Amino acid sequence: MSDAVLELSGIEKVYNRGEPGEINVLRGVDLTLNAGEAVALVAPSGAGKSTLLHIAGLLDLPDSGAVKIGGEAMQDLPDRRRTAVRRADVGFVYQFHHLLPEFSAEENIVLPQLANGVARGAAKDRARDLLATVGVADRAGHRPAALSGGEQQRVAFCRALANAPRVLLADEPTGNLDPETSDRVFGALMDLVRKTGLAALVATHNMELAARMDRVLRLDGGRLRAG
Ligand SMILES: Nc1ncnc2c1ncn2[C@@H]1O[C@H](COP(=O)(O)OP(=O)(O)OP(=O)(O)O)[C@@H](O)[C@H]1O
């Protein structure tokens, strides 16, 4: 059996089609992401990295091509079903943490689980496990404003993984951090990938971090190539 969790094939995306400013952002992108691997996505600014992450994460649809999650083709599903798959199977992390400021670190990880029907006790246990995995168990009761940038980002990873998605899509998750903190946050991400069997696609400009992932893919000219 294949370990493929996310499969993109022949993905094309055009903005402003038919207009003078038409942009052919993606021109046939193929990508297979397997369980338990972290893949770096590197791209010059404006190359279409966010567009690709949005399509992979079911936030946007391609003009053509196929997106499969767990072997199931997404483009033919009704919107409601696709949204349900996104909520269950895809976690997102951005450059800014987007944690809810009025809730503690732990509550930020508990709340998405409650919304998903998990009992509070089990949700708290999972939140604590995740926080321990990324080394911030002792900060569980603090609100985001009382955490350092690196701690905030590690909690954001835990929140993204609260409902045990199969795919994590991260857009410059260490972009706001100094090199030492960035290194620690990246280490936490890799621990989560190794421990949970998650498939992670991580956009980064940091070539040193990219080289520490399982593979590096470069998006250029609308296509992906090994880089
Ligand atoms: N909704 C849209 N309508 C029209 N053009 C768009 C739209 N979204 C993105 N673009 C254009 O498509 C191209 C790719 O954008 P995208 O945001 O995917 O790039 P990116 O690689 O993530 O860039 P950066 O690294 O600077 O964030 C850019 O030229 C952008 O201006």
The ligand as an SDF file (V2000), in Angstrom:
LIG
                    3D

 31 33  0  0  0  0  0  0  0  0999 V2000
   -6.3580   36.4350   -6.1930 N   0  0  0  0  0  0  0  0  0  0  0  0
   -5.4390   36.7940   -7.0690 C   0  0  0  0  0  0  0  0  0  0  0  0
   -5.7630   37.4820   -8.1910 N   0  0  0  0  0  0  0  0  0  0  0  0
   -4.8170   37.8320   -9.0870 C   0  0  0  0  0  0  0  0  0  0  0  0
   -3.5040   37.5690   -8.9660 N   0  0  0  0  0  0  0  0  0  0  0  0
   -3.1140   36.9120   -7.8740 C   0  0  0  0  0  0  0  0  0  0  0  0
   -4.0480   36.4900   -6.8620 C   0  0  0  0  0  0  0  0  0  0  0  0
   -3.3550   35.8410   -5.8870 N   0  0  0  0  0  0  0  0  0  0  0  0
   -2.0590   35.8610   -6.2600 C   0  0  0  0  0  0  0  0  0  0  0  0
   -1.8990   36.4960   -7.4500 N   0  0  0  0  0  0  0  0  0  0  0  0
   -0.6390   36.6800   -8.1980 C   0  0  0  0  0  0  0  0  0  0  0  0
   -0.1270   35.3760   -8.4770 O   0  0  0  0  0  0  0  0  0  0  0  0
    1.2870   35.3390   -8.2760 C   0  0  0  0  0  0  0  0  0  0  0  0
    1.6290   34.2860   -7.2220 C   0  0  0  0  0  0  0  0  0  0  0  0
    1.1000   34.7180   -5.9710 O   0  0  0  0  0  0  0  0  0  0  0  0
    1.3720   33.9090   -4.5990 P   0  0  0  0  0  0  0  0  0  0  0  0
    0.7780   34.7030   -3.4990 O   0  0  0  0  0  0  0  0  0  0  0  0
    0.9360   32.5090   -4.7640 O   0  0  0  0  0  0  0  0  0  0  0  0
    2.9720   33.9740   -4.5690 O   0  0  0  0  0  0  0  0  0  0  0  0
    4.0070   33.5980   -3.4160 P   0  0  0  0  0  0  0  0  0  0  0  0
    5.0350   32.7560   -4.0670 O   0  0  0  0  0  0  0  0  0  0  0  0
    3.2970   33.0490   -2.2360 O   0  0  0  0  0  0  0  0  0  0  0  0
    4.6310   34.9960   -3.0610 O   0  0  0  0  0  0  0  0  0  0  0  0
    5.3290   35.5310   -1.6860 P   0  0  0  0  0  0  0  0  0  0  0  0
    6.4700   34.5980   -1.3950 O   0  0  0  0  0  0  0  0  0  0  0  0
    5.7720   36.8990   -2.0650 O   0  0  0  0  0  0  0  0  0  0  0  0
    4.2580   35.5220   -0.6340 O   0  0  0  0  0  0  0  0  0  0  0  0
    1.7080   36.7390   -7.9000 C   0  0  0  0  0  0  0  0  0  0  0  0
    2.1480   37.3830   -9.0890 O   0  0  0  0  0  0  0  0  0  0  0  0
    0.4270   37.3570   -7.3720 C   0  0  0  0  0  0  0  0  0  0  0  0
    0.4310   38.7470   -7.5820 O   0  0  0  0  0  0  0  0  0  0  0  0
  1  2  1  0
  2  3  1  0
  2  7  2  0
  3  4  2  0
  4  5  1  0
  5  6  2  0
  6  7  1  0
  6 10  1  0
  7  8  1  0
  8  9  2  0
  9 10  1  0
 10 11  1  0
 11 12  1  0
 11 30  1  0
 12 13  1  0
 13 14  1  0
 13 28  1  0
 14 15  1  0
 15 16  1  0
 16 17  2  0
 16 18  1  0
 16 19  1  0
 19 20  1  0
 20 21  2  0
 20 22  1  0
 20 23  1  0
 23 24  1  0
 24 25  2  0
 24 26  1  0
 24 27  1  0
 28 29  1  0
 28 30  1  0
 30 31  1  0
M  END
$$$$
